[in-house]
């Protein structure tokens, strides 16, 4: 089947603590490993009380220590917040502790607001240096060259796989130019999805790391044993996106019976637009939705967000998703291949 992976936001829920969120992430990763998920990624966010993954490399170590085979990584590290040498040392350390299991996904957004950006001591112009910083980081993770005066220790020679993350066509162009795998953040920014994938595939240049394009696509999936239960569980994420538009940064909320009592018509439209790449339902709707999404994107891999308040319900969601991926009548890889051929013909 087409590989399926998890992006975990390490949500801090009402009535819980950051430690609970970190332990739930580790527990989910071990559970997903047993179900055959390929990767488990966490993302760098700052000054957000409801997300506990700001110290991303530390969180990765916590999760990797609780698993044995699943790849663990960043989705992503916001590279302009850091010196490339620091990230090379951090991920070189992770690669030394957990060989052949660490991914390094890179983004150029701040992962926070402008005030927090200044607290991070980030130069507002640092995003403009992102392409050069990616190349510098890549060289620091490569084998040491004769005369090289600065080394990442550990890090040099680990060649941790790099990914470019994006929500626009800029990242697609960069990933294609550098010959790197590309992950598109359609789980919250769907507008440029088709254009970005087209650009990435059309302009891709083979590299030492990757011979041909490899695109991973983000999708929200809330699965339950019935459509009604899934719609109920999905209100947690819908409230989170509504709060985002309101400028409220709180903890994850338990689901409610009627989301229309929470958001205005305008907020509903905004949230539904950002969540356009979503599949919500029981097993039948889940399988059909995954097929349609693969036909649309021809994704090589799905990066799944299942933002559910209750930990047990979230485990069940990922269990159902893995089952749907196995049970689809035509293998997901075949669907993706057919979609690619159709897009190329067009």
Order of alpha helices (4+ residues) and beta strands (2+ residues): beta-alpha-beta-alpha-beta-alpha-beta-alpha-alpha-beta-alpha-beta-alpha-beta-alpha-alpha-beta-alpha-beta-alpha-alpha
